[in-house]
């Protein structure tokens, strides 16, 4: 019975040292990969800097940035790339999270000139002691009393809604 050649011997050798078996990331063994990363000698040794997927993401992000610079919306880019606008948006989000520089998109739902001018700052609601829920994290007596009263009222409403929901479910189950 012929002996099968193991997976280990069919793998290619490292492109740097030609001794150890290369890993799938960039064609080098683990020892050489750390050296190449530390020294930054990718071009000299012919080692790719990024994985194929990472390079594809970088290229797509660069094309996306060019299209945004041409004042295209994400919907227009999606039509060009034959995707949905949500897919383009999620790609851009993932690229940002991965540290790739991505331009922010132009308005997608409305035309740029149609949006009414909004106030630059909105007035923040100021909480008062003993009014409504009271001031957050305040331990004064008026805030404690009003918070207790609001909590009791909201619990009553919650129980009422829950009871109605259970009654409706029981009615449906009986039918």
C-alpha positions as CSV (number, residue, x, y, z in Angstrom):
1,X,0.0,0.0,0.0
2,X,1.6,3.3,-1.1
3,X,2.2,5.9,1.6
4,X,0.3,9.1,1.3
5,X,2.2,12.3,1.1
6,X,1.2,14.4,4.1
7,X,-0.3,17.9,3.7
8,X,2.8,19.3,5.4
9,X,5.1,18.3,2.5
10,X,2.9,19.5,-0.2
11,X,2.9,23.1,1.1
12,X,5.2,25.6,-0.4
13,X,8.3,26.9,1.3
14,X,8.8,30.4,2.7
15,X,9.7,32.9,0.0
16,X,12.2,34.6,2.4
17,X,14.2,31.7,4.0
18,X,13.2,28.8,1.7
19,X,13.3,26.4,4.6
20,X,10.1,26.6,6.6
21,X,6.6,26.1,5.3
22,X,4.8,29.3,4.3
23,X,1.5,30.5,5.8
24,X,-1.4,31.6,3.8
25,X,-1.2,35.3,4.8
26,X,1.7,36.5,2.8
27,X,3.8,33.6,1.6
28,X,6.3,33.7,4.5
29,X,6.7,31.5,7.6
30,X,5.9,32.9,11.0
31,X,9.5,33.8,11.9
32,X,10.2,35.6,8.6
33,X,6.8,37.4,8.8
34,X,7.6,39.0,12.1
35,X,11.0,40.1,10.8
36,X,9.6,41.5,7.6
37,X,6.9,43.4,9.5
38,X,9.4,44.8,12.0
39,X,12.0,45.8,9.4
40,X,9.5,47.0,6.8
41,X,11.3,45.2,4.0
42,X,8.2,44.1,2.1
43,X,9.3,45.5,-1.3
44,X,12.9,44.3,-1.1
45,X,11.9,40.7,-0.5
46,X,8.8,40.6,-2.7
47,X,6.4,40.0,0.2
48,X,2.9,41.4,-0.1
49,X,2.1,44.0,2.6
50,X,-1.6,43.0,2.9
51,X,-3.7,40.0,2.4
52,X,-5.7,39.8,-0.8
53,X,-9.0,40.6,1.0
54,X,-7.4,43.6,2.8
55,X,-5.9,44.9,-0.5
56,X,-9.3,44.5,-2.2
57,X,-11.0,46.5,0.6
58,X,-8.4,49.3,0.3
59,X,-8.9,49.4,-3.5
60,X,-12.6,49.5,-3.2
61,X,-12.4,52.3,-0.5
62,X,-10.2,54.3,-2.8
63,X,-12.6,54.0,-5.7
64,X,-15.5,54.9,-3.3
65,X,-13.6,58.0,-2.2
66,X,-13.1,59.1,-5.8
67,X,-16.8,58.7,-6.5
68,X,-17.7,60.6,-3.4
69,X,-15.3,63.4,-4.5
70,X,-17.3,63.5,-7.8
71,X,-20.3,64.3,-5.6
72,X,-22.0,61.0,-6.1
73,X,-24.4,59.7,-3.5
74,X,-24.3,56.2,-2.0
75,X,-27.4,55.3,-4.0
76,X,-25.7,56.3,-7.2
77,X,-22.6,54.4,-6.2
78,X,-24.8,51.4,-5.4
79,X,-26.3,51.5,-8.9
80,X,-22.9,51.7,-10.4
81,X,-21.6,48.8,-8.4
82,X,-24.8,46.8,-8.8
83,X,-25.5,46.6,-5.0
84,X,-28.1,48.0,-2.7
85,X,-27.4,51.4,-1.0
86,X,-27.4,49.6,2.4
87,X,-24.6,47.3,1.3
88,X,-22.5,50.3,0.1
89,X,-23.2,52.1,3.5
90,X,-22.2,49.0,5.5
91,X,-19.0,48.6,3.4
92,X,-18.1,52.2,4.2
93,X,-18.8,51.6,7.9
94,X,-16.6,48.5,8.0
95,X,-13.8,50.3,6.2
96,X,-13.8,53.1,8.8
97,X,-13.8,50.5,11.6
98,X,-10.9,48.8,10.0
99,X,-8.9,52.0,9.9
100,X,-9.2,52.7,6.2
101,X,-9.7,56.4,5.4
102,X,-13.2,56.8,3.9
103,X,-15.0,60.0,2.9
104,X,-18.4,60.7,4.3
105,X,-21.2,60.4,1.8
106,X,-23.3,63.1,0.4
107,X,-27.0,63.2,1.4
108,X,-28.8,60.2,0.0
109,X,-32.5,60.6,1.0
110,X,-32.9,64.3,0.0
111,X,-31.4,66.6,-2.5
112,X,-28.6,68.8,-1.2
113,X,-30.5,72.1,-1.8
114,X,-33.9,71.0,-0.5
115,X,-32.9,70.6,3.2
116,X,-34.3,73.4,5.4
117,X,-31.7,75.1,7.5
118,X,-31.6,73.8,11.1
119,X,-30.6,75.7,14.2
120,X,-26.9,75.1,14.9
121,X,-27.5,74.3,18.6
122,X,-30.6,73.0,20.3
123,X,-31.5,74.1,23.7
124,X,-31.0,71.4,26.3
125,X,-33.9,70.7,28.6
126,X,-32.9,71.8,32.2
127,X,-34.2,69.4,34.9
128,X,-35.6,71.0,38.0
129,X,-35.5,69.6,41.5
130,X,-38.7,67.9,42.5
131,X,-40.3,68.3,39.0
132,X,-41.0,65.2,36.8
133,X,-38.3,62.6,37.3
134,X,-36.1,65.2,39.0
135,X,-32.4,65.8,38.5
136,X,-30.4,62.7,37.5
137,X,-28.3,61.3,40.4
138,X,-29.6,63.9,42.8
139,X,-30.2,62.8,46.4
140,X,-32.3,65.7,47.6
141,X,-35.7,64.9,49.1
142,X,-37.9,66.7,46.5
143,X,-36.1,64.7,43.7
144,X,-36.4,61.4,45.6
145,X,-40.2,62.0,46.2
146,X,-40.9,63.0,42.6
147,X,-38.9,60.1,41.2
148,X,-40.8,57.6,43.4
149,X,-44.1,59.0,42.2
150,X,-43.1,58.9,38.6
151,X,-41.8,55.4,38.9
152,X,-45.0,54.2,40.6
153,X,-47.1,55.8,37.9
154,X,-45.1,54.3,35.1
155,X,-45.2,50.9,36.8
156,X,-49.0,51.1,36.9
157,X,-49.2,51.9,33.2
158,X,-46.8,49.1,32.4
159,X,-48.8,46.5,34.3
160,X,-52.0,47.8,32.6
161,X,-50.5,47.4,29.1
162,X,-49.0,44.0,30.0
163,X,-52.4,42.8,31.3
164,X,-54.1,43.9,28.1
165,X,-51.5,42.1,26.0
166,X,-52.0,38.9,28.0
167,X,-55.8,39.1,27.7
168,X,-55.5,39.6,23.9
169,X,-53.2,36.6,23.6
170,X,-55.6,34.5,25.8
171,X,-58.5,35.6,23.6
172,X,-56.7,34.6,20.4
173,X,-55.7,31.2,21.9
174,X,-59.4,30.5,22.9
175,X,-60.6,31.2,19.4
